[in-house]
Amino acid sequence: MAHPVAAQADLHEFVRTQLTMTADPTIADPFSDHPDRTRILHRAIREAVALKGESAPSEAVLATLFDDLVGLGPLQPLMDDPTVSDILVNRFDQVYVERSGRLERSPVAFGDQHQLEQTIQKIVALVGREISVEKPVVDARMADGSRANAVLTPVGGPTLCIRKFSRIRLGLMPDAGTDGRATWVGAGGMSMQMAAFLQAAVLGRANILIAGATGSGKSTLLRSLISSVPAEERIITIEDTAELELDNPHWVRLECVHSNELTGKSTQERRLNVADLVQNALRMRPDRLIVGEIRHGKEAYYVLEALNTGHDGSATTIHASGCADSLARLELLIGREFSQLSPAELRRYIARVFDLIVFVARLRDGRRCLLEVSELRGVDEGGHYQLAQVFRTDVRPLGTGCQVHFGPIQVEDLGRRMRDKLERQGIRWTC
């Protein structure tokens, strides 16, 4: 009689072989978002077990086969949990998750380091990449838009981080158009007055820069703002990795092409980056140009150049710790690539492009919250930005959470440029 462990391994290998021959690879991909994936693969696994001459698998055996062969092993329940946004594997027996904005230790664990390394190799192979001692770091976008980052020795690890693709849809504020969906106001992320102002700014075609840290809600807020754009306007989004899923009817998506997607091409053809796509988008007759995130100097410069050609009502995001810091970071990024531009020239250029800077952060209770909205009115004679704070949120610790107070509008009146933009769209904002 075969040893139970050996018999189980034999069954696993047989079912794996059958699935390789019969299952659609796009559905077998653990990151597939096919709506009937689970049902189709459960049926395929049952058929493979029957072909092996075994009795019908129990639900527990079926789940194990599914997770191990067409899932991510111990991580699959976390991938299936809609409340989990990030999976952080520090080591094979130490897994953390972000759930509802808070990090917590998960009881999930791999059997040993080898099993974790196998899972990493599986993920990397799905995108046609390799990870080894020579190439110990891989960052990849998966089929469903999730991001996976893996690290092996000698850099560290093995460690694995998965940021699940966010399908969160938040309106700015409750109204007839939200159809009962969650909103920033309803979730305690901003006040009604803030939401009304941002909605007016979008309709008034203000250029908006959204600043914040990783996981602060920048992309979610960007989606919320874009949802206020009139349906007849043509929106072109440009992203390094596709994250924005819009409901706008006239929407065209452009996504960067990375080197592994153009293997065998010449060096010049191996990558289409944000800067390349920004230049091409200008030939596509956009009403609004939305850049997912500014990361590098070249793309920062071309974003500014594009928005300075009359494409008002556009928006982008940047990693920064505040409104003023976002402008300093823009200067730093562009200055690295275009050292011939003086700081004064850069500031005048930036100040001509953006009307509003919005800073969003994740609070200690996990809530994403709008902490500051500032109007960029230009630069003064000394070359300093004229930033006028429109809204400010006060946050104070309260036990394990925090107390949030959304302050009233801070300015007595908006600047001339902002008022003109609103009035051209028939909007008169009174402070």
Secondary structure by P-SEA (a helix, b strand, c coil): cccaaaaaaaaaaaaaaaaaaccccccccccccccaaaaaaaaaaaaaaaaaccccccaaaaaaaaaaaacccccccccccccccbbbcccccbbbbbcccbbbbbccccccaaaaaaaaaaaaaaacccccccccbbbbbccccbbbbbbcccccccbbbbbccccccccccccccccccccccccccccaaaaaaaaaaaaabbbbbbbbcccccaaaaaaaaaaaccccbbbbbbcccccccccccbbbbbbbbccccccccccccccccaaaaaaaaaaccccbbbbcccccaaaaaaaaaaaaccccccccccccccaaaaaaaaaaaaaaacccccaaaaaaaaaacccbbbbbbbcccccccccbbbbbccccccccccccccbbbbbbbcccbbbbbbcccccccccaaaaaaaaaacccccc
